[in-house]
Amino acid sequence: MSTTYERDADGGYRRGYEYGRNGNPTRALLEKALASLEGGATSATFASGTAACLAVLHTVGPGGHVLATEDCYHGTLRQLQELLPEMGIEASLVDTTDLDSVRSGLRDNTRLIWVETPSNPLLRISDIAALAKLAHENGCRLACDNTFGTPVLQHPLSFGADYSVHSSTKYIGGHSDVTGGAVIAARDDGHFEKVRRWQSKGGAVPSPFDCWLQLRSLNTLPLRVRQQAASALLLAEFLQNHERVSLVHYPGLSDHSGHALAARQMRADEQPRCGGVLSFEVRGGEAAAMSVAARTQLFIRATSLGGVESLIEHRASVEGPDSKAPPGLLRLAVGIEHVEDLRSDLDQALAR
Ligand SMILES: *Cc1c(COP(=O)(O)O)cnc(C)c1O
């Protein structure tokens, strides 16, 4: 927990640490573990996913432009639309599932493509390898928000992305008890040095205890994520056949538009596993969706995802008037409870 470290008699710091904001042994362990999980050269951790996103976005620099997934996390959208213009950075949004749209969205000053796949809450799938190629051919970098993908199921760097970004508050923390973020880098180069500098000079660093909590959670990350993905698929299949449900958004379903791509990009144990988040649309719109969410007993009505407890959320009312979420849409963040209990809970909530 120390914030300061003893200097050597000769004034040096041969033991590696001088002040907690610049570096701490527990944080160093977490950063090493996260980099190795996704085949990165290095990583930097932050006090939140939001701080990790901004650390990468700010590298675009004044006069530059970033092209981002149109249905990206609403907090990222706020950064793109409100914070970046104040830093002299232009941002525009595009459907990153459509490469032609991405190509025509590129500008002379585009320096970064920001992709979120699967996206939120519609679980659309973008082709990381194709976007990396397009980015590099045009002198840009590719950053992928891999929060939904998790280090267990999706390795953006192996498809050519330069950065993989996480809200560790979600699957990495996994117990809804720690806020954190991480940037994993393909190369430890001068560009990543800007992210590191933002970490220590910007100061949005995680505490040693927060790092310890995340290290503890990494031990069970593969077990949790495999169970969450397996349960999400079963629940998606159940909902797809339910008469009160008009549409299910889950890339694990064979009729989802991104299914084939997701099956290539998201895998564990040699099998496609498409993550623990899905959404579905209740017939009857907002009022019907709200009443389903009101009746669940096991699914907790709360925002966030990636924890061991299952959550249900009406996205449109959380995101506000500019939300792209359909009014009847409910998002499920599947936890690790017994899947039969989860299924009966949805069944009774939909039946009444
Ligand atoms: C939650 C989330 C973030 C922001 O992370 P915080 O830890 O809440 O700051 C960014 N991207 C995605 C996809 C998220 O789900």
The ligand as an ORCA input file, in Angstrom:
! r2SCAN-3c Opt
* xyz 0 1
  C     -18.000      0.230    -18.612
  C     -17.368      0.402    -19.924
  C     -16.423      1.415    -20.162
  C     -16.062      2.443    -19.093
  O     -15.444      1.864    -17.986
  P     -15.548      2.431    -16.478
  O     -14.719      1.443    -15.729
  O     -16.987      2.461    -16.112
  O     -14.961      3.787    -16.479
  C     -15.828      1.484    -21.397
  N     -16.156      0.637    -22.382
  C     -17.061     -0.342    -22.206
  C     -17.395     -1.258    -23.337
  C     -17.706     -0.498    -20.978
  O     -18.622     -1.451    -20.817
*
